[in-house]
Amino acid sequence: MRDYIETKDWYLSNFKTFEESLNGESHSGIHKLRKEAISNFSEMNFPTIKDEEWKYTNIAPLLEHNFTSVNPDTDVPAIEENIINKFKFDKAENSLLVFINGHFSENLSKVLALPKDVYVGNIASAISENNEIVKKYFGKYADYEHHIFTALSTAFTRDGIFIHVPDNKIIENPIHVLFLTTLPTGQARAKDKKLLVQPRNLFVVGKNSQATIIEHYTSLEESVFFTNSVTEVIVDENSFVDHIKLQEESKKAYHIGRMEVDQEKNSNFVSHLISTGSSLSRNDFNSKFNGEGGNCALNGLFMIDRNQHFDVHSLIDHAVPHCDSHEHYKGILDDKSRGVFNGKILVRQDAQKTNAFQENNNIILSQEALVNTKPQLEIFADDVKCSHGATIGQLDNESMFYLRSRGISKDEARIILLRAFAADVTRSIKIDFIRNYMDNIISERFGE
């Protein structure tokens, strides 16, 4: 097995090359943050299964590879619009922002008319424009002092999506952000070259405002690459953010994602994670209530097979009274796949009148698939309503028999039952075309 120190040295040496490519930006405030992050990265160790938070997720296969940070001059090929059309949602009327190998493609993107002063664009441009919102919020929530992959992302920050919705603004149509990873072309396409794609995203939604955002990760080939994404979300007073993450990357790829959500008084944040791709994927979701009356809902569905490994760790921090949270993750596992759910709800001493619910349900379709599930409640207040639970099982034989006895084929009966199982998650998605998209995924994946 490769020495972890060797892997860390690889990224440290790559940072020097990355720094030289920044030109004048190397003197900006953001670059000071990058240098702090790479310094922290150099002092930390990659997690192992001896670390409690990574007990069931072995990242040794990830660390065996030398991933190279994307050079926008050589590693971002031109993509035809007809290829991008394959990843659009049928009949959907929404803004589309396209990133190829983590870098913004203005030619392939289209932003619909927006309310005055709303910013929807790439963060590289906002950084170069010295945007005040970016300076105020960027890097303030994603902890790069204690999490090595967040430190790596912060150090190599170059591009990603930046959305700022000022006070009293409503964005009617969803914003679809497509992160497409593909192999470089020409001389840049070395056989052993494996890309490190690190989208850095910032969403700031002001008071009494509303936005729906779709983060969509996919790829053109079944190639080996590493996506290390970090998203920071600020949800101000009385605002509503509906967030959907679709992860459909190559099953040879690796995906580590972190989302940090900061919620103010009477704010609402809803997350839907749908994951089917990557050899190994790890998703960290953390949300904190800073004002009373907040509501947070985390919904997830992962469907994995072969030797895929999916891991989700979440923390909802009830730091103040009178807030509600709801978390529901479901998994469908086949072959030798592995799933991990570790959800924590923290109710602090002064957070009275908290209402929190957490559940994880899983269906195992083979004898060799495995799930490790650990829903957690840490409660330090006494006037609360909190519950959690987890289930692991197989498709119900009686239900299967009932459907078969009415002339429904085995394959169709299987799809019906799996759709019904997934329905608790998919029906929480308010966007019709996303729900239809999920139905198609289930049909294609399990309609043998």
Beta strands, then each sheet from edge to edge (+ up, - down):
strand 1: 67-69
strand 2: 95-100
strand 3: 103-110
strand 4: 119-122
strand 5: 161-165
strand 6: 175-181
strand 7: 194-197
strand 8: 200-205
strand 9: 210-219
strand 10: 226-235
strand 11: 240-248
strand 12: 254-263
strand 13: 268-275
strand 14: 280-289
strand 15: 295-304
strand 16: 309-318
strand 17: 324-333
strand 18: 338-347
strand 19: 355-364
strand 20: 370-379
strand 21: 385-393
sheet 1: 1+ 7+ 10+ 8+ 5+ 4-
sheet 2: 1+ 7+ 10+ 12+ 14+ 16+ 18+ 20+
sheet 3: 3+ 2- 6- 9- 11- 13- 15- 17- 19- 21-
end
